[in-house]
Amino acid sequence: QVQLTESGGGLVQAGGSLSLSCAAVGRGFSRYAVGWFRQSPGKERELVGLISLGGGVTYYTDSVKGRFTLSRDNAKNTVYLQMNSLKPEDTAAYYCAACTKVVCRDRYEYEYWGQGTQVTVSS
C-alpha cells in the first residue's frame, strides 16, 4: 500500500513550464506503475501520461506529446511530470495514481490516488 502526494502546481502564463512531483510513502514503490491524470470542471478525468514500474515505458496522450515528460526516481519514491509549453487548455487539477501492473491505461486499474494539485495556465 502507498500514499501519494502531488506538489508543484500553480499559476503560469501560456508558454511557461511547471514541474509536478508525486511522492509516495509506503513500501515497494518500484512495484507500481504510475499515471498522471487531470480533470477540469465538467469534464471526465483523463489520463495524461503513465510510466511503467521500472521507468522504461512511458505513454502520453496526444495533446501533451512533445510537451510533457515523465520520469521517476524509485530511490526517492517520486515520479515527476515536467510540463513545458503550457496552454490554457492544460488548466486542470492534476492527480497521480499507482497501480500494481507494469502499465495501466485504464483509470479503473489504479488503486491508489493522490489528492491532486491545481495547474492554471493563463492566456
Disulfide bonds with the S-S distance in Angstrom:
Cys22-Cys96 2.12
Cys99-Cys104 1.96
